Amino acid sequence: MHLLQPALVAARRRAPALVAWPGPEQLHNQRVSALADQLAIHYGLPAAQRRLVVWGARWHDLGKLELGPRLVNKPGPLTIPEWALMRRHPRLGAVRASRLGAPLAVARMIDAHHERWDGRGYGSGLARRQIPLGAQIISLADVFDAMTSERPYKRPMSVGASLERMAADRERAFHPELLDLALALFEAAAPRICLAA
Ligand SMILES: [Fe+2]
């Protein structure tokens, strides 16, 4: 058994987790975890680091529990005050994850999952290699799944159009080498992961 296994199991038991929410969030988290794991494997991360990435991916939107489903699933554009709240969810999630026993590395991934390569994301304003690698992996999986999923406020985009949109953000939103890997992997992995979820 891996050293992290007991902590992972215990923390999952303690976690209220997004599974408490009906709706698409739970499946989104499962798909993001599966895609992030694929990316981590093909990037060559060691198993221990991959487990942390999967943990961070599964909990990446934990902070949304603090905001409530009415705001998160609002079927229309957010107001300025609502956006201000929404932008706090990475930090809220990181704090909550720490309280639930997640390692610091996982909390840092959650905190940074909306940072962008060019520093124009939200969180702490990190850029390029200041952003934890795990957060960059989660970000690619999260953006891809968000684009290809139906939400109360938008229709799904096709896999091809989503990958094209992501490719256009090379060196703006994403780590360039990781993006290249994601473009190659997600097209093949997405249908399987969607079916499994
Ligand atoms: Fe998020």
Residues whose N, C-alpha, C, O or C-beta is under 5 A from the ligand:
A	BS01	LIG	H60 D61
